[in-house]
Amino acid sequence: MKRMLLVLAIAFAVFLAACGNDNSETNGKNGEATYVFKLGHVTQESHVWHQTALKFGEELEKLSNGRMKLQIYPASQLGQEKDMVQQLETGSLDFGFLTNAYMSTREQSLNAWFMPFVFSNLEEAAKMRGSAVADEMLKQLESQGLIGFDFIFAGNRHILMKDGFVNSPNDVKGKKIRIIGSPVMQDFWKEIGAGPTAMPLSEVYTSLQTGVIDGVDIDLDALVTEKYYENAKYLTITNQMTFPAVVVMSKQKFDSLSPEDQEIVKKAIQAACDWGVNEAIARETKNLETLKSAGVQVHQLEQLGDFEKAAKKIQEKYANESPVIKKFLEEALQK
């Protein structure tokens, strides 16, 4: 009995030590710390954001000579984004690729990316990624216990409908359109007379199938990944908004790293995000060809018409509410 109690005591001590390890240990050979970081995001493994996370892990390992490794938890394995943010704040999660839609509910200036009809393609949106005003948005996140490093993209957003193409607001008037839960998206779709319906990605496929919704506000990568085209065949290329993710790290974890290791993390993120943005741009063309091959009918919106009036109204509203958004719009519309 005593022997059993001793074994249990030793096992418990080992467990406590492991829990207190906090993702790092000392390398006995040269005294440098080693890390196994955790990163969470909401997309499937075929999505460009997951591929960017894999690239980040490769860069971390290469730049640190194997001292830093990355465990990736895709498809909301760690919970919804609000849960992941809480984990980032406490340091139990190290990195997150968080949708701009969710993060804009926590930091108003991020709504700048959702200003309608500002970017006619993803290349134009990507040019704003390195701007001073984009850096200003990221800096605001420190007050929430997050280090904002960069933006990556899923693509620009378009309209997939069960019945017919979209050439004017009249074509979506009264129709239920699935959107991300973003204030700007809600305002935009209401302004053009549609019925914006926020719902998680996991519910969209069956909602299209059963007629709960009439269409989807969607980027091409998610459309291909989630196969919504199996239940809706009319895709209008509108580029009404772009769709970034915000690349963040727990401030608590970042501050615990040495300056040298902080620099490795920064360089690895920069390399991965550069790769990810270029991959997202390339996928715009490839995804469109994939959709056409799958039988999706594709139509290009040529004239904005009454969409432009709605867009300007939304832009003015948010520019008046945020000097950062105003500055972003002024710079983006000059490009």
C-alpha positions as CSV (number, residue, x, y, z in Angstrom):
1,M,0.0,0.0,0.0
2,K,2.8,2.4,0.9
3,R,4.6,1.6,-2.3
4,M,1.4,2.4,-4.3
5,L,1.0,5.7,-2.5
6,L,4.6,6.6,-3.3
7,V,4.1,5.8,-7.0
8,L,1.0,7.9,-7.0
9,A,2.8,10.8,-5.3
10,I,5.6,10.7,-7.8
11,A,3.2,10.6,-10.7
12,F,1.3,13.6,-9.3
13,A,4.5,15.5,-8.9
14,V,5.5,14.8,-12.5
15,F,2.0,16.0,-13.7
16,L,2.3,19.3,-11.8
17,A,5.7,19.9,-13.2
18,A,4.4,19.3,-16.7
19,C,1.6,21.7,-16.1
20,G,3.9,24.4,-14.9
21,N,6.2,24.0,-17.9
22,D,4.3,26.7,-19.8
23,N,5.3,25.5,-23.2
24,S,9.1,26.0,-22.7
25,E,12.0,24.1,-21.3
26,T,15.7,24.7,-20.9
27,N,17.9,23.1,-23.5
28,G,20.6,21.3,-21.5
29,K,23.2,21.5,-24.2
30,N,23.5,25.3,-24.6
31,G,21.0,26.8,-22.1
32,E,18.6,28.2,-24.7
33,A,14.9,27.9,-24.1
34,T,12.8,25.7,-26.4
35,Y,9.2,26.2,-27.1
36,V,6.1,24.3,-28.4
37,F,3.7,27.1,-29.3
38,K,0.0,26.7,-29.9
39,L,-2.0,28.4,-32.6
40,G,-5.7,28.4,-33.1
41,H,-8.0,29.4,-36.0
42,V,-11.5,28.7,-37.4
43,T,-10.9,27.4,-40.9
44,Q,-10.5,23.9,-42.4
45,E,-7.1,22.5,-43.2
46,S,-7.4,23.1,-46.9
47,H,-8.0,26.8,-46.3
48,V,-5.2,29.3,-47.1
49,W,-5.1,30.5,-43.5
50,H,-4.3,26.9,-42.3
51,Q,-1.6,26.7,-45.0
52,T,-0.2,30.0,-43.8
53,A,-0.1,28.6,-40.3
54,L,1.9,25.6,-41.5
55,K,4.3,27.9,-43.3
56,F,4.7,29.9,-40.0
57,G,5.6,26.7,-38.2
58,E,8.2,25.9,-40.8
59,E,9.7,29.4,-40.5
60,L,9.8,29.2,-36.7
61,E,11.6,25.9,-36.7
62,K,14.1,27.0,-39.3
63,L,14.9,30.4,-37.8
64,S,15.3,29.0,-34.3
65,N,17.4,26.0,-35.4
66,G,14.6,23.7,-34.1
67,R,14.1,25.3,-30.7
68,M,10.6,26.5,-31.6
69,K,7.8,24.3,-32.9
70,L,4.2,25.0,-33.6
71,Q,1.1,23.0,-32.8
72,I,-1.9,24.1,-34.9
73,Y,-5.6,23.7,-33.9
74,P,-7.8,24.4,-37.0
75,A,-11.5,24.4,-37.4
76,S,-12.4,25.9,-34.0
77,Q,-10.9,23.0,-32.1
78,L,-10.1,25.3,-29.2
79,G,-13.6,26.9,-29.2
80,Q,-15.2,29.9,-30.8
81,E,-13.1,33.0,-31.4
82,K,-14.2,34.7,-28.2
83,D,-12.9,31.6,-26.4
84,M,-9.6,31.8,-28.2
85,V,-9.2,35.5,-27.4
86,Q,-9.7,34.7,-23.7
87,Q,-7.0,32.0,-24.0
88,L,-4.7,34.4,-25.6
89,E,-5.2,37.0,-22.9
90,T,-4.3,34.5,-20.2
91,G,-1.4,33.0,-22.1
92,S,-2.8,29.5,-22.4
93,L,-2.9,30.0,-26.2
94,D,0.1,31.6,-27.9
95,F,-1.0,32.6,-31.4
96,G,-4.3,33.2,-33.2
97,F,-5.4,33.8,-36.8
98,L,-8.7,35.6,-35.9
99,T,-11.3,36.8,-38.4
100,N,-11.4,40.6,-38.8
101,A,-15.2,40.2,-38.5
102,Y,-14.9,39.0,-34.9
103,M,-12.0,41.3,-34.0
104,S,-13.8,44.4,-35.3
105,T,-16.4,43.8,-32.6
106,R,-13.6,44.4,-30.1
107,E,-11.6,47.1,-31.9
108,Q,-13.7,49.5,-34.0
109,S,-11.0,50.7,-36.3
110,L,-10.7,47.2,-37.8
111,N,-14.1,47.9,-39.5
112,A,-12.1,49.9,-42.0
113,W,-11.3,46.6,-43.9
114,F,-15.1,46.1,-44.5
115,M,-15.8,49.4,-46.1
116,P,-17.9,48.4,-49.2
117,F,-16.5,48.6,-52.7
118,V,-13.1,50.0,-51.8
119,F,-11.0,47.3,-53.3
120,S,-11.8,46.0,-56.8
121,N,-9.5,43.0,-56.3
122,L,-7.4,41.3,-53.6
123,E,-4.2,42.8,-54.8
124,E,-5.5,46.3,-54.0
125,A,-6.5,45.2,-50.5
126,A,-3.1,43.6,-49.9
127,K,-1.3,46.9,-50.6
128,M,-3.0,48.4,-47.5
129,R,-1.6,45.6,-45.3
130,G,1.7,47.4,-44.7
131,S,0.4,50.9,-44.4
132,A,0.9,53.1,-41.3
133,V,-2.8,53.2,-40.7
134,A,-3.0,49.3,-40.7
135,D,-0.2,49.3,-38.2
136,E,-2.1,51.8,-36.1
137,M,-5.1,49.3,-35.9
138,L,-2.8,46.5,-34.8
139,K,-1.2,48.7,-32.1
140,Q,-4.7,49.2,-30.6
141,L,-4.9,45.5,-29.7
142,E,-2.2,45.8,-27.0
143,S,-4.7,47.1,-24.5
144,Q,-6.5,43.8,-24.9
145,G,-3.5,41.7,-24.0
146,L,-2.7,41.0,-27.7
147,I,0.2,41.7,-30.0
148,G,-1.1,42.4,-33.5
149,F,1.5,41.4,-36.1
150,D,-0.1,41.4,-39.5
151,F,-3.1,40.8,-41.7
152,I,-3.7,37.9,-44.1
153,F,-6.6,37.4,-46.5
154,A,-9.1,34.8,-47.5
155,G,-10.0,36.8,-50.5
156,N,-12.5,39.5,-51.5
157,R,-16.2,38.8,-50.9
158,H,-18.8,38.0,-53.5
159,I,-22.5,36.9,-53.7
160,L,-23.6,33.3,-54.2
161,M,-27.4,32.9,-54.8
162,K,-29.7,29.9,-55.2
163,D,-31.7,31.7,-57.8
164,G,-30.1,34.1,-60.3
165,F,-27.3,36.7,-60.5
166,V,-27.1,40.0,-58.8
167,N,-26.9,43.2,-60.9
168,S,-28.5,45.7,-58.5
169,P,-29.9,45.9,-55.0
170,N,-33.3,44.9,-56.4
171,D,-32.0,41.4,-57.0
172,V,-31.4,40.8,-53.3
173,K,-34.3,42.9,-51.9
174,G,-36.1,40.9,-49.2
175,K,-33.7,37.9,-49.7
176,K,-32.1,36.3,-46.7
177,I,-28.3,36.5,-47.1
178,R,-25.9,34.8,-44.8
179,I,-23.3,37.1,-43.4
180,I,-20.5,37.1,-40.9
181,G,-21.6,38.7,-37.6
182,S,-20.1,42.1,-38.4
183,P,-21.7,45.5,-37.8
184,V,-20.5,46.8,-41.2
185,M,-21.9,43.8,-43.1
186,Q,-25.2,44.1,-41.2
187,D,-25.5,47.7,-42.1
188,F,-24.5,47.3,-45.7
189,W,-27.0,44.5,-46.4
190,K,-29.8,46.3,-44.6
191,E,-29.0,49.4,-46.6
192,I,-29.5,47.6,-49.9
193,G,-32.7,46.1,-48.8
194,A,-31.7,42.5,-48.1
195,G,-32.2,40.5,-44.9
196,P,-28.8,39.9,-43.5
197,T,-28.7,36.6,-41.5
198,A,-25.6,35.9,-39.3
199,M,-24.7,32.3,-38.8
200,P,-21.6,30.2,-38.3
201,L,-20.0,28.5,-41.3
202,S,-21.0,25.0,-40.0
203,E,-24.8,25.9,-40.5
204,V,-24.5,27.4,-44.0
205,Y,-24.5,24.3,-46.1
206,T,-27.8,22.9,-44.7
207,S,-29.4,26.3,-44.6
208,L,-28.8,26.7,-48.3
209,Q,-30.1,23.2,-48.9
210,T,-33.3,23.7,-47.0
211,G,-34.0,27.2,-48.1
212,V,-33.5,28.9,-44.7
213,I,-31.3,31.4,-46.6
214,D,-31.4,32.5,-50.2
215,G,-27.7,33.3,-50.7
216,V,-24.3,33.8,-49.1
217,D,-21.9,36.7,-48.8
218,I,-18.7,34.7,-49.2
219,D,-15.0,34.6,-50.3
220,L,-14.0,32.1,-53.0
221,D,-11.7,30.1,-50.8
222,A,-14.4,29.4,-48.2
223,L,-16.8,28.7,-51.0
224,V,-14.6,26.0,-52.5
225,T,-13.5,24.6,-49.1
226,E,-17.1,24.3,-47.7
227,K,-18.7,23.2,-51.0
228,Y,-21.7,25.6,-50.7
229,Y,-21.9,25.5,-54.5
230,E,-23.5,22.1,-54.3
231,N,-26.7,23.9,-53.1
232,A,-26.4,27.2,-54.9
233,K,-25.1,27.7,-58.5
234,Y,-25.2,31.4,-59.2
235,L,-22.1,33.3,-58.3
236,T,-21.8,37.1,-58.9
237,I,-18.2,38.5,-58.7
238,T,-18.8,41.7,-56.9
239,N,-15.7,42.4,-54.7
240,Q,-18.0,44.2,-52.3
241,M,-15.6,43.8,-49.4
242,T,-12.3,42.1,-48.5
243,F,-11.9,39.6,-45.7
244,P,-8.7,39.6,-43.6
245,A,-7.6,37.6,-40.6
246,V,-5.7,39.4,-37.8
247,V,-2.5,37.6,-36.9
248,V,-2.0,38.0,-33.1
249,M,0.1,36.7,-30.3
250,S,-0.6,36.6,-26.5
251,K,1.2,39.7,-25.1
252,Q,1.9,37.8,-21.9
253,K,3.7,35.1,-23.9
254,F,5.5,37.6,-26.2
255,D,6.8,39.6,-23.3
256,S,8.2,36.4,-21.7
257,L,10.5,35.8,-24.6
258,S,14.0,37.1,-24.9
259,P,14.6,40.0,-27.3
260,E,16.4,37.5,-29.6
261,D,13.4,35.1,-29.6
262,Q,11.0,37.9,-30.1
263,E,12.9,38.8,-33.2
264,I,12.7,35.2,-34.5
265,V,8.9,35.2,-34.0
266,K,8.5,38.5,-35.9
267,K,10.6,37.3,-38.8
268,A,8.8,34.0,-39.0
269,I,5.4,35.7,-39.0
270,Q,6.5,38.2,-41.6
271,A,7.7,35.4,-43.9
272,A,4.6,33.3,-43.4
273,C,2.2,36.2,-44.0
274,D,4.0,37.4,-47.1
275,W,3.7,33.8,-48.4
276,G,0.0,33.6,-47.3
277,V,-1.0,36.8,-49.0
278,N,0.6,35.8,-52.3
279,E,-1.0,32.4,-52.1
280,A,-4.5,34.0,-51.4
281,I,-4.1,36.2,-54.5
282,A,-3.1,33.2,-56.6
283,R,-6.0,31.2,-55.2
284,E,-8.6,33.8,-56.4
285,T,-8.0,32.7,-60.0
286,K,-7.6,29.0,-59.2
287,N,-10.7,28.9,-57.0
288,L,-12.8,30.6,-59.7
289,E,-11.7,27.9,-62.2
290,T,-12.5,25.2,-59.7
291,L,-16.0,26.6,-59.3
292,K,-16.6,26.8,-63.0
293,S,-15.5,23.2,-63.4
294,A,-18.0,22.2,-60.7
295,G,-20.9,23.7,-62.7
296,V,-21.2,27.1,-61.0
297,Q,-22.5,29.8,-63.2
298,V,-20.3,32.9,-62.9
299,H,-21.3,36.5,-63.7
300,Q,-19.2,39.7,-63.2
301,L,-20.9,42.8,-61.8
302,E,-19.9,45.5,-64.3
303,Q,-21.6,48.6,-63.0
304,L,-22.1,49.4,-59.3
305,G,-25.2,51.6,-59.9
306,D,-27.3,51.9,-56.7
307,F,-24.7,49.8,-54.9
308,E,-22.4,52.8,-55.0
309,K,-24.9,55.0,-53.2
310,A,-25.2,52.5,-50.4
311,A,-21.5,52.0,-50.2
312,K,-20.8,55.8,-49.8
313,K,-23.5,56.0,-47.1
314,I,-21.8,53.3,-45.1
315,Q,-18.3,54.7,-45.7
316,E,-19.4,58.2,-44.5
317,K,-21.1,56.7,-41.4
318,Y,-18.0,54.8,-40.2
319,A,-15.5,57.5,-41.2
320,N,-17.4,60.0,-39.0
321,E,-17.2,57.5,-36.1
322,S,-13.4,56.7,-36.3
323,P,-10.5,58.9,-37.5
324,V,-8.6,55.7,-38.2
325,I,-11.2,54.5,-40.6
326,K,-11.4,57.9,-42.2
327,K,-7.6,57.9,-42.7
328,F,-7.8,54.3,-44.1
329,L,-10.4,55.2,-46.6
330,E,-8.6,58.3,-47.8
331,E,-5.5,56.3,-48.5
332,A,-7.2,53.2,-49.9
333,L,-9.3,55.2,-52.4
334,Q,-6.3,57.0,-53.7
335,K,-4.6,53.8,-54.8
